[in-house]
Amino acid sequence: MCETILKGRVKLDVIDIYQQPGLAREHQIVVTPTLIIQLPLPVRRFIGNLANITDLFSLLDLGEKGRLIL
């Protein structure tokens, strides 16, 4: 999705909670998968199955620029 529909509109950071536990704590990730949308504000979190891309894309509402943490 980030490389097709949202290409050039988002920055996606993937955090491996086992290799980067400090980042997981910093972003308060306690369950995986967790998608955190930092911009535009307010910060939003989606936890659990991210397979339904149609519903997820409608909920993202990223506007022109956004930042995702997965």
mmCIF file as gemmi writes it, N, C-alpha and C atoms, coordinates in Angstrom:
data_model
loop_
_atom_site.group_PDB
_atom_site.id
_atom_site.type_symbol
_atom_site.label_atom_id
_atom_site.label_alt_id
_atom_site.label_comp_id
_atom_site.label_asym_id
_atom_site.label_entity_id
_atom_site.label_seq_id
_atom_site.pdbx_PDB_ins_code
_atom_site.Cartn_x
_atom_site.Cartn_y
_atom_site.Cartn_z
_atom_site.occupancy
_atom_site.B_iso_or_equiv
_atom_site.pdbx_formal_charge
_atom_site.auth_seq_id
_atom_site.auth_asym_id
_atom_site.pdbx_PDB_model_num
ATOM 1 N N . MET Axp A 1 ? 0.821 -1.185 0 1 0 ? 1 A 1
ATOM 2 C CA . MET Axp A 1 ? 0 0 0 1 0 ? 1 A 1
ATOM 3 C C . MET Axp A 1 ? 0.87 1.255 0 1 0 ? 1 A 1
ATOM 4 N N . CYS Axp A 2 ? 1.943 1.257 0.811 1 0 ? 2 A 1
ATOM 5 C CA . CYS Axp A 2 ? 2.818 2.44 0.882 1 0 ? 2 A 1
ATOM 6 C C . CYS Axp A 2 ? 3.585 2.644 -0.407 1 0 ? 2 A 1
ATOM 7 N N . GLU Axp A 3 ? 3.882 1.566 -1.127 1 0 ? 3 A 1
ATOM 8 C CA . GLU Axp A 3 ? 4.662 1.692 -2.355 1 0 ? 3 A 1
ATOM 9 C C . GLU Axp A 3 ? 3.788 1.874 -3.588 1 0 ? 3 A 1
ATOM 10 N N . THR Axp A 4 ? 2.487 1.77 -3.443 1 0 ? 4 A 1
ATOM 11 C CA . THR Axp A 4 ? 1.608 1.953 -4.591 1 0 ? 4 A 1
ATOM 12 C C . THR Axp A 4 ? 0.706 3.16 -4.379 1 0 ? 4 A 1
ATOM 13 N N . ILE Axp A 5 ? -0.34 2.997 -3.616 1 0 ? 5 A 1
ATOM 14 C CA . ILE Axp A 5 ? -1.346 4.042 -3.436 1 0 ? 5 A 1
ATOM 15 C C . ILE Axp A 5 ? -0.779 5.271 -2.73 1 0 ? 5 A 1
ATOM 16 N N . LEU Axp A 6 ? 0.054 5.067 -1.716 1 0 ? 6 A 1
ATOM 17 C CA . LEU Axp A 6 ? 0.559 6.176 -0.897 1 0 ? 6 A 1
ATOM 18 C C . LEU Axp A 6 ? 1.991 6.583 -1.242 1 0 ? 6 A 1
ATOM 19 N N . LYS Axp A 7 ? 2.524 6.098 -2.352 1 0 ? 7 A 1
ATOM 20 C CA . LYS Axp A 7 ? 3.921 6.363 -2.706 1 0 ? 7 A 1
ATOM 21 C C . LYS Axp A 7 ? 4.214 7.868 -2.713 1 0 ? 7 A 1
ATOM 22 N N . GLY Axp A 8 ? 5.248 8.263 -1.961 1 0 ? 8 A 1
ATOM 23 C CA . GLY Axp A 8 ? 5.651 9.657 -1.876 1 0 ? 8 A 1
ATOM 24 C C . GLY Axp A 8 ? 4.834 10.491 -0.908 1 0 ? 8 A 1
ATOM 25 N N . ARG Axp A 9 ? 3.805 9.894 -0.29 1 0 ? 9 A 1
ATOM 26 C CA . ARG Axp A 9 ? 2.944 10.657 0.621 1 0 ? 9 A 1
ATOM 27 C C . ARG Axp A 9 ? 3.144 10.283 2.085 1 0 ? 9 A 1
ATOM 28 N N . VAL Axp A 10 ? 3.854 9.185 2.349 1 0 ? 10 A 1
ATOM 29 C CA . VAL Axp A 10 ? 4.046 8.746 3.736 1 0 ? 10 A 1
ATOM 30 C C . VAL Axp A 10 ? 5.487 8.324 3.963 1 0 ? 10 A 1
ATOM 31 N N . LYS Axp A 11 ? 5.874 8.332 5.228 1 0 ? 11 A 1
ATOM 32 C CA . LYS Axp A 11 ? 7.147 7.745 5.646 1 0 ? 11 A 1
ATOM 33 C C . LYS Axp A 11 ? 6.764 6.602 6.568 1 0 ? 11 A 1
ATOM 34 N N . LEU Axp A 12 ? 7.214 5.409 6.248 1 0 ? 12 A 1
ATOM 35 C CA . LEU Axp A 12 ? 6.887 4.229 7.035 1 0 ? 12 A 1
ATOM 36 C C . LEU Axp A 12 ? 8.124 3.76 7.771 1 0 ? 12 A 1
ATOM 37 N N . ASP Axp A 13 ? 8.036 3.678 9.094 1 0 ? 13 A 1
ATOM 38 C CA . ASP Axp A 13 ? 9.109 3.127 9.922 1 0 ? 13 A 1
ATOM 39 C C . ASP Axp A 13 ? 8.614 1.81 10.487 1 0 ? 13 A 1
ATOM 40 N N . VAL Axp A 14 ? 9.369 0.736 10.27 1 0 ? 14 A 1
ATOM 41 C CA . VAL Axp A 14 ? 9.021 -0.572 10.808 1 0 ? 14 A 1
ATOM 42 C C . VAL Axp A 14 ? 9.927 -0.837 11.998 1 0 ? 14 A 1
ATOM 43 N N . ILE Axp A 15 ? 9.333 -1.151 13.127 1 0 ? 15 A 1
ATOM 44 C CA . ILE Axp A 15 ? 10.088 -1.413 14.351 1 0 ? 15 A 1
ATOM 45 C C . ILE Axp A 15 ? 9.999 -2.9 14.672 1 0 ? 15 A 1
ATOM 46 N N . ASP Axp A 16 ? 11.147 -3.552 14.788 1 0 ? 16 A 1
ATOM 47 C CA . ASP Axp A 16 ? 11.209 -4.937 15.251 1 0 ? 16 A 1
ATOM 48 C C . ASP Axp A 16 ? 11.319 -4.872 16.77 1 0 ? 16 A 1
ATOM 49 N N . ILE Axp A 17 ? 10.261 -5.227 17.465 1 0 ? 17 A 1
ATOM 50 C CA . ILE Axp A 17 ? 10.233 -5.04 18.924 1 0 ? 17 A 1
ATOM 51 C C . ILE Axp A 17 ? 11.247 -5.909 19.652 1 0 ? 17 A 1
ATOM 52 N N . TYR Axp A 18 ? 11.719 -6.977 19.008 1 0 ? 18 A 1
ATOM 53 C CA . TYR Axp A 18 ? 12.736 -7.819 19.635 1 0 ? 18 A 1
ATOM 54 C C . TYR Axp A 18 ? 14.133 -7.229 19.47 1 0 ? 18 A 1
ATOM 55 N N . GLN Axp A 19 ? 14.383 -6.603 18.333 1 0 ? 19 A 1
ATOM 56 C CA . GLN Axp A 19 ? 15.703 -6.018 18.085 1 0 ? 19 A 1
ATOM 57 C C . GLN Axp A 19 ? 15.793 -4.57 18.545 1 0 ? 19 A 1
ATOM 58 N N . GLN Axp A 20 ? 14.644 -3.902 18.701 1 0 ? 20 A 1
ATOM 59 C CA . GLN Axp A 20 ? 14.622 -2.503 19.109 1 0 ? 20 A 1
ATOM 60 C C . GLN Axp A 20 ? 13.613 -2.272 20.238 1 0 ? 20 A 1
ATOM 61 N N . PRO Axp A 21 ? 13.816 -2.933 21.384 1 0 ? 21 A 1
ATOM 62 C CA . PRO Axp A 21 ? 12.839 -2.8 22.471 1 0 ? 21 A 1
ATOM 63 C C . PRO Axp A 21 ? 12.71 -1.37 22.995 1 0 ? 21 A 1
ATOM 64 N N . GLY Axp A 22 ? 13.773 -0.582 22.889 1 0 ? 22 A 1
ATOM 65 C CA . GLY Axp A 22 ? 13.708 0.811 23.335 1 0 ? 22 A 1
ATOM 66 C C . GLY Axp A 22 ? 12.718 1.624 22.505 1 0 ? 22 A 1
ATOM 67 N N . LEU Axp A 23 ? 12.733 1.414 21.187 1 0 ? 23 A 1
ATOM 68 C CA . LEU Axp A 23 ? 11.783 2.115 20.321 1 0 ? 23 A 1
ATOM 69 C C . LEU Axp A 23 ? 10.359 1.642 20.583 1 0 ? 23 A 1
ATOM 70 N N . ALA Axp A 24 ? 10.206 0.351 20.849 1 0 ? 24 A 1
ATOM 71 C CA . ALA Axp A 24 ? 8.872 -0.17 21.173 1 0 ? 24 A 1
ATOM 72 C C . ALA Axp A 24 ? 8.346 0.496 22.447 1 0 ? 24 A 1
ATOM 73 N N . ARG Axp A 25 ? 9.202 0.645 23.448 1 0 ? 25 A 1
ATOM 74 C CA . ARG Axp A 25 ? 8.789 1.335 24.685 1 0 ? 25 A 1
ATOM 75 C C . ARG Axp A 25 ? 8.484 2.797 24.414 1 0 ? 25 A 1
ATOM 76 N N . GLU Axp A 26 ? 9.342 3.452 23.644 1 0 ? 26 A 1
ATOM 77 C CA . GLU Axp A 26 ? 9.172 4.876 23.342 1 0 ? 26 A 1
ATOM 78 C C . GLU Axp A 26 ? 7.824 5.143 22.665 1 0 ? 26 A 1
ATOM 79 N N . HIS Axp A 27 ? 7.416 4.238 21.785 1 0 ? 27 A 1
ATOM 80 C CA . HIS Axp A 27 ? 6.156 4.417 21.063 1 0 ? 27 A 1
ATOM 81 C C . HIS Axp A 27 ? 5 3.67 21.726 1 0 ? 27 A 1
ATOM 82 N N . GLN Axp A 28 ? 5.263 3.118 22.92 1 0 ? 28 A 1
ATOM 83 C CA . GLN Axp A 28 ? 4.245 2.425 23.717 1 0 ? 28 A 1
ATOM 84 C C . GLN Axp A 28 ? 3.582 1.291 22.933 1 0 ? 28 A 1
ATOM 85 N N . ILE Axp A 29 ? 4.401 0.506 22.236 1 0 ? 29 A 1
ATOM 86 C CA . ILE Axp A 29 ? 3.906 -0.644 21.488 1 0 ? 29 A 1
ATOM 87 C C . ILE Axp A 29 ? 3.987 -1.862 22.394 1 0 ? 29 A 1
ATOM 88 N N . VAL Axp A 30 ? 2.83 -2.4 22.753 1 0 ? 30 A 1
ATOM 89 C CA . VAL Axp A 30 ? 2.789 -3.574 23.623 1 0 ? 30 A 1
ATOM 90 C C . VAL Axp A 30 ? 2.114 -4.757 22.947 1 0 ? 30 A 1
ATOM 91 N N . VAL Axp A 31 ? 1.445 -4.512 21.82 1 0 ? 31 A 1
ATOM 92 C CA . VAL Axp A 31 ? 0.768 -5.554 21.058 1 0 ? 31 A 1
ATOM 93 C C . VAL Axp A 31 ? 1.167 -5.387 19.597 1 0 ? 31 A 1
ATOM 94 N N . THR Axp A 32 ? 1.363 -6.517 18.909 1 0 ? 32 A 1
ATOM 95 C CA . THR Axp A 32 ? 1.667 -6.428 17.482 1 0 ? 32 A 1
ATOM 96 C C . THR Axp A 32 ? 0.614 -7.189 16.699 1 0 ? 32 A 1
ATOM 97 N N . PRO Axp A 33 ? 0.316 -6.761 15.502 1 0 ? 33 A 1
ATOM 98 C CA . PRO Axp A 33 ? 0.828 -5.557 14.871 1 0 ? 33 A 1
ATOM 99 C C . PRO Axp A 33 ? 0.14 -4.305 15.392 1 0 ? 33 A 1
ATOM 100 N N . THR Axp A 34 ? 0.884 -3.222 15.437 1 0 ? 34 A 1
ATOM 101 C CA . THR Axp A 34 ? 0.358 -1.901 15.803 1 0 ? 34 A 1
ATOM 102 C C . THR Axp A 34 ? 0.773 -0.92 14.718 1 0 ? 34 A 1
ATOM 103 N N . LEU Axp A 35 ? -0.174 -0.179 14.215 1 0 ? 35 A 1
ATOM 104 C CA . LEU Axp A 35 ? 0.099 0.876 13.25 1 0 ? 35 A 1
ATOM 105 C C . LEU Axp A 35 ? -0.168 2.198 13.945 1 0 ? 35 A 1
ATOM 106 N N . ILE Axp A 36 ? 0.846 3.058 13.989 1 0 ? 36 A 1
ATOM 107 C CA . ILE Axp A 36 ? 0.715 4.366 14.63 1 0 ? 36 A 1
ATOM 108 C C . ILE Axp A 36 ? 0.796 5.427 13.543 1 0 ? 36 A 1
ATOM 109 N N . ILE Axp A 37 ? -0.187 6.275 13.489 1 0 ? 37 A 1
ATOM 110 C CA . ILE Axp A 37 ? -0.201 7.374 12.527 1 0 ? 37 A 1
ATOM 111 C C . ILE Axp A 37 ? 0.084 8.643 13.315 1 0 ? 37 A 1
ATOM 112 N N . GLN Axp A 38 ? 1.276 9.215 13.099 1 0 ? 38 A 1
ATOM 113 C CA . GLN Axp A 38 ? 1.689 10.39 13.864 1 0 ? 38 A 1
ATOM 114 C C . GLN Axp A 38 ? 1.217 11.692 13.253 1 0 ? 38 A 1
ATOM 115 N N . LEU Axp A 39 ? 1.171 11.749 11.933 1 0 ? 39 A 1
ATOM 116 C CA . LEU Axp A 39 ? 0.741 12.966 11.254 1 0 ? 39 A 1
ATOM 117 C C . LEU Axp A 39 ? -0.304 12.615 10.226 1 0 ? 39 A 1
ATOM 118 N N . PRO Axp A 40 ? -1.297 13.39 10.02 1 0 ? 40 A 1
ATOM 119 C CA . PRO Axp A 40 ? -1.622 14.615 10.733 1 0 ? 40 A 1
ATOM 120 C C . PRO Axp A 40 ? -2.132 14.291 12.132 1 0 ? 40 A 1
ATOM 121 N N . LEU Axp A 41 ? -1.975 15.253 13.016 1 0 ? 41 A 1
ATOM 122 C CA . LEU Axp A 41 ? -2.459 15.094 14.384 1 0 ? 41 A 1
ATOM 123 C C . LEU Axp A 41 ? -3.976 15.001 14.375 1 0 ? 41 A 1
ATOM 124 N N . PRO Axp A 42 ? -4.585 14.357 15.325 1 0 ? 42 A 1
ATOM 125 C CA . PRO Axp A 42 ? -4.013 13.695 16.494 1 0 ? 42 A 1
ATOM 126 C C . PRO Axp A 42 ? -3.399 12.342 16.118 1 0 ? 42 A 1
ATOM 127 N N . VAL Axp A 43 ? -2.483 11.861 16.963 1 0 ? 43 A 1
ATOM 128 C CA . VAL Axp A 43 ? -1.865 10.554 16.778 1 0 ? 43 A 1
ATOM 129 C C . VAL Axp A 43 ? -2.957 9.496 16.887 1 0 ? 43 A 1
ATOM 130 N N . ARG Axp A 44 ? -2.93 8.55 15.934 1 0 ? 44 A 1
ATOM 131 C CA . ARG Axp A 44 ? -3.927 7.467 15.944 1 0 ? 44 A 1
ATOM 132 C C . ARG Axp A 44 ? -3.219 6.132 15.94 1 0 ? 44 A 1
ATOM 133 N N . ARG Axp A 45 ? -3.846 5.123 16.567 1 0 ? 45 A 1
ATOM 134 C CA . ARG Axp A 45 ? -3.278 3.772 16.643 1 0 ? 45 A 1
ATOM 135 C C . ARG Axp A 45 ? -4.305 2.765 16.158 1 0 ? 45 A 1
ATOM 136 N N . PHE Axp A 46 ? -3.817 1.834 15.335 1 0 ? 46 A 1
ATOM 137 C CA . PHE Axp A 46 ? -4.628 0.711 14.89 1 0 ? 46 A 1
ATOM 138 C C . PHE Axp A 46 ? -3.905 -0.543 15.355 1 0 ? 46 A 1
ATOM 139 N N . ILE Axp A 47 ? -4.588 -1.374 16.113 1 0 ? 47 A 1
ATOM 140 C CA . ILE Axp A 47 ? -3.977 -2.565 16.701 1 0 ? 47 A 1
ATOM 141 C C . ILE Axp A 47 ? -4.696 -3.798 16.171 1 0 ? 47 A 1
ATOM 142 N N . GLY Axp A 48 ? -3.916 -4.809 15.777 1 0 ? 48 A 1
ATOM 143 C CA . GLY Axp A 48 ? -4.502 -6.061 15.319 1 0 ? 48 A 1
ATOM 144 C C . GLY Axp A 48 ? -4.379 -6.251 13.83 1 0 ? 48 A 1
ATOM 145 N N . ASN Axp A 49 ? -5.314 -6.985 13.273 1 0 ? 49 A 1
ATOM 146 C CA . ASN Axp A 49 ? -5.278 -7.387 11.863 1 0 ? 49 A 1
ATOM 147 C C . ASN Axp A 49 ? -5.384 -6.179 10.941 1 0 ? 49 A 1
ATOM 148 N N . LEU Axp A 50 ? -4.379 -5.986 10.112 1 0 ? 50 A 1
ATOM 149 C CA . LEU Axp A 50 ? -4.352 -4.874 9.166 1 0 ? 50 A 1
ATOM 150 C C . LEU Axp A 50 ? -4.604 -5.37 7.736 1 0 ? 50 A 1
ATOM 151 N N . ALA Axp A 51 ? -5.215 -6.544 7.602 1 0 ? 51 A 1
ATOM 152 C CA . ALA Axp A 51 ? -5.395 -7.168 6.29 1 0 ? 51 A 1
ATOM 153 C C . ALA Axp A 51 ? -6.472 -6.491 5.448 1 0 ? 51 A 1
ATOM 154 N N . ASN Axp A 52 ? -7.478 -5.882 6.054 1 0 ? 52 A 1
ATOM 155 C CA . ASN Axp A 52 ? -8.549 -5.248 5.292 1 0 ? 52 A 1
ATOM 156 C C . ASN Axp A 52 ? -8.09 -3.862 4.852 1 0 ? 52 A 1
ATOM 157 N N . ILE Axp A 53 ? -7.385 -3.815 3.735 1 0 ? 53 A 1
ATOM 158 C CA . ILE Axp A 53 ? -6.769 -2.574 3.267 1 0 ? 53 A 1
ATOM 159 C C . ILE Axp A 53 ? -7.806 -1.52 2.906 1 0 ? 53 A 1
ATOM 160 N N . THR Axp A 54 ? -8.953 -1.928 2.399 1 0 ? 54 A 1
ATOM 161 C CA . THR Axp A 54 ? -9.98 -0.957 2.021 1 0 ? 54 A 1
ATOM 162 C C . THR Axp A 54 ? -10.428 -0.152 3.229 1 0 ? 54 A 1
ATOM 163 N N . ASP Axp A 55 ? -10.764 -0.839 4.322 1 0 ? 55 A 1
ATOM 164 C CA . ASP Axp A 55 ? -11.182 -0.134 5.538 1 0 ? 55 A 1
ATOM 165 C C . ASP Axp A 55 ? -10.032 0.659 6.132 1 0 ? 55 A 1
ATOM 166 N N . LEU Axp A 56 ? -8.845 0.088 6.133 1 0 ? 56 A 1
ATOM 167 C CA . LEU Axp A 56 ? -7.684 0.765 6.698 1 0 ? 56 A 1
ATOM 168 C C . LEU Axp A 56 ? -7.378 2.046 5.934 1 0 ? 56 A 1
ATOM 169 N N . PHE Axp A 57 ? -7.403 1.984 4.606 1 0 ? 57 A 1
ATOM 170 C CA . PHE Axp A 57 ? -7.095 3.162 3.802 1 0 ? 57 A 1
ATOM 171 C C . PHE Axp A 57 ? -8.104 4.285 4.055 1 0 ? 57 A 1
ATOM 172 N N . SER Axp A 58 ? -9.369 3.946 4.217 1 0 ? 58 A 1
ATOM 173 C CA . SER Axp A 58 ? -10.374 4.979 4.484 1 0 ? 58 A 1
ATOM 174 C C . SER Axp A 58 ? -10.186 5.584 5.868 1 0 ? 58 A 1
ATOM 175 N N . LEU Axp A 59 ? -9.678 4.812 6.813 1 0 ? 59 A 1
ATOM 176 C CA . LEU Axp A 59 ? -9.449 5.317 8.162 1 0 ? 59 A 1
ATOM 177 C C . LEU Axp A 59 ? -8.169 6.143 8.274 1 0 ? 59 A 1
ATOM 178 N N . LEU Axp A 60 ? -7.208 5.931 7.371 1 0 ? 60 A 1
ATOM 179 C CA . LEU Axp A 60 ? -5.924 6.619 7.468 1 0 ? 60 A 1
ATOM 180 C C . LEU Axp A 60 ? -6.059 8.126 7.308 1 0 ? 60 A 1
ATOM 181 N N . ASP Axp A 61 ? -6.781 8.587 6.294 1 0 ? 61 A 1
ATOM 182 C CA . ASP Axp A 61 ? -7.013 10.017 6.063 1 0 ? 61 A 1
ATOM 183 C C . ASP Axp A 61 ? -5.72 10.804 6.245 1 0 ? 61 A 1
ATOM 184 N N . LEU Axp A 62 ? -4.704 10.491 5.438 1 0 ? 62 A 1
ATOM 185 C CA . LEU Axp A 62 ? -3.395 11.086 5.606 1 0 ? 62 A 1
ATOM 186 C C . LEU Axp A 62 ? -3.245 12.468 4.986 1 0 ? 62 A 1
ATOM 187 N N . GLY Axp A 63 ? -4.139 12.865 4.129 1 0 ? 63 A 1
ATOM 188 C CA . GLY Axp A 63 ? -3.997 14.162 3.491 1 0 ? 63 A 1
ATOM 189 C C . GLY Axp A 63 ? -2.766 14.164 2.597 1 0 ? 63 A 1
ATOM 190 N N . GLU Axp A 64 ? -2.04 15.263 2.568 1 0 ? 64 A 1
ATOM 191 C CA . GLU Axp A 64 ? -0.877 15.393 1.695 1 0 ? 64 A 1
ATOM 192 C C . GLU Axp A 64 ? 0.34 14.626 2.203 1 0 ? 64 A 1
ATOM 193 N N . LYS Axp A 65 ? 0.673 14.754 3.459 1 0 ? 65 A 1
ATOM 194 C CA . LYS Axp A 65 ? 1.859 14.104 4.029 1 0 ? 65 A 1
ATOM 195 C C . LYS Axp A 65 ? 1.462 13.405 5.326 1 0 ? 65 A 1
ATOM 196 N N . GLY Axp A 66 ? 2.096 12.3 5.584 1 0 ? 66 A 1
ATOM 197 C CA . GLY Axp A 66 ? 1.825 11.579 6.822 1 0 ? 66 A 1
ATOM 198 C C . GLY Axp A 66 ? 3.028 10.783 7.258 1 0 ? 66 A 1
ATOM 199 N N . ARG Axp A 67 ? 2.993 10.287 8.472 1 0 ? 67 A 1
ATOM 200 C CA . ARG Axp A 67 ? 4.082 9.463 8.983 1 0 ? 67 A 1
ATOM 201 C C . ARG Axp A 67 ? 3.467 8.274 9.69 1 0 ? 67 A 1
ATOM 202 N N . LEU Axp A 68 ? 3.853 7.081 9.277 1 0 ? 68 A 1
ATOM 203 C CA . LEU Axp A 68 ? 3.346 5.85 9.846 1 0 ? 68 A 1
ATOM 204 C C . LEU Axp A 68 ? 4.47 5.114 10.558 1 0 ? 68 A 1
ATOM 205 N N . ILE Axp A 69 ? 4.13 4.487 11.665 1 0 ? 69 A 1
ATOM 206 C CA . ILE Axp A 69 ? 5.071 3.594 12.356 1 0 ? 69 A 1
ATOM 207 C C . ILE Axp A 69 ? 4.384 2.262 12.471 1 0 ? 69 A 1
ATOM 208 N N . LEU Axp A 70 ? 5.065 1.228 12.035 1 0 ? 70 A 1
ATOM 209 C CA . LEU Axp A 70 ? 4.484 -0.1 12.061 1 0 ? 70 A 1
ATOM 210 C C . LEU Axp A 70 ? 5.438 -1.019 12.78 1 0 ? 70 A 1
